[in-house]
Amino acid sequence: MKYFILIIAAFTLLFFSQCDNIFKNKKMNTGTMNNNATPNGDQNGPMPEIKFDDENHDIGTMEQGEKIDFSFKFTNTGKADLIINNCSASCGCTIPNWPRQPIRPGESAYIDVQFDSEGKLNEITKDVTISTNCNPAVRKVMFHGLVKVPTQH
C-alpha cells in the first residue's frame, strides 16, 4: 500500500510538471483576434471596449419549469474590433449565445441568454462570464428574478 501511494504521488507530480511546461511553451496567436494587448494586458495600440446597456437584468417573476429568453445588448465603444472568445454561465440552467464575428467600433450586438427554471425556486441570481479581447479581458453580467411554484389548474 505504501508503494502504491508513492507511485500515485510520483505520477501526479510528473503530470502537473508536464502541464506547466506545455502551458509555458504554448504561444497564443493574437494576430487572428486583432487583439492589441500584450499577454500581460498592456496596451500597445487601439483597443476595443465593451459597454453593456444593462449589466444586471431583471427577468421578473416566472413559474417553476418555464424557460425564458432575453438579451444583453452591448456596444463596442473602443477603437478596434471587439472579439468575444467565449461566454459561460454560472450553472447549466443558463445557456448563453454570443456573436462569433468581430464587432466593429461603434457597432452594437447581443448576447442572447436562455434560462430554464426547472428545479429552481424563490429568488435566483445567475452570472454570465464573457471573455473578450478587451482590457480587462473578462467581464460579467448578471440576471435575477423570482421563480414561483406553478399554480394548479
N, C-alpha and C positions, 0 to 999 in steps of 0.2 A: 504494500500500500504506500509505503514511504517513497519507493522509486517511481510509482505511478504519479504521485503528486509532483515530484521533481521533474519528470518528463513533461507533464502538462505545463508546469511553470516555464520550462525551457522553450517549449513551442509557443507559448503566449508571448514571451519576451522576444523571440525571433520574429513572430508575426508583426508585432507592433513596431519593431525597429525597421522592418522592411517597408511597412506602410509609410513611416515617416520619410524614408529615403525616396519612395515613389512620389510623395507629395512635394518634396523639396525639388526634385528634378523635373516635375511637371510644369510646363510653361503654358500660360493662358494666351490664346490668340485673341488679342483685343482688336485687331485690325478689322475683323468682320463685324464687330459690335459697334464700331465708331465711338469707342469709349476713350475720352481724352484724359482720363485719370490714370495715374500710375498705380501699381498693385497696392501701395500703401495708402491710396486715396488722395494723394496730392494732385492738384490740377495742373495740367500743362497745356491748356488751351480752352476753347469754348466748351461749356458743359451743358448737358440737359438738366432740367429741373422739373419735377413732377409736383403739381399742385392740385389737390382734391377739392371739389366743391363742398363735400361733406365727408369728414373722416370718422364720424360716429353716427351711423344711420339708425333711425328708429323704425323697426319693421312693424310696430304696433302689436295688436293682440290677435292671436290665432288659436284655433283648436288643435289639440294634440293629434298628430298624424297628417296635418296639412303640410304641403310644400309651398314655399313662396320664392318668387324670383324677383330680384331687384338689381340695381347697378350703382356702382361708384363712378361718377364722372370725374375725369381728370384732364388737365391741360399741361402740355409741355411749355413751361414759361421760360425755358433756358434758351441757349444759343446753339445747340447741337441736337442731333436726332436722339430721341429717347427710346431705349430698348428695355422692354420688360422681359427678363430672363426666365422668371418663374413666379408663380403665386401659389401659396399653400395656406391651408386653413388650420385652425386650432383643433378641429376634430373631423371625423368622417361624415358628419351630418351636413357639412358645408362644402360645396363644390364651386371653386372659382374658375372663370374662363376669361382669358385676357387676350388682347391683340398680339399677334405674333410678328406683325410688320412694324418697322420703325415709325414712331410718331414724330413728325417734323416740328420744329419750333413754331409755337403759336397754334398748333392743332390740338383738338380735344378727342378723347376716346373714352371707352367704358371698360371697367372690369365688372363682368356680369357674375352674379352670385346666386346659387340656389341653396336654400336652407330647408332641410327635412326635419320636421318637429317630432317625428316618430320617436317615442320613448322619452321625450323631454317634457318638463312640467315646470310651471312657475316662471320666474324671471330668468332670462338667458342673456349671456353676453359672449360673443364669439369674435375672434380676430382673423384677419386675412393678412398674411405677410407677403410683401411684394419685393422681389429682388430686381434691381434696375442697374443701369449704368450711370446713375446719378451719384452725387457725393453728399450725404451718405447713401450707400447703395441699397440699404434695406429700410423699407417703410412699412408701417402697419395702419390698417383701417379697421374699424370695429362696427359691429351692429348689435343691437339689443332689442328685446321685446318681451312679451308675455305669452306663455303657452298655457292654455286652459284645458281642463278636462272636456272632452266632447259632450255636447248636450244630447240627451236621449230623445229620440223621436217617437 
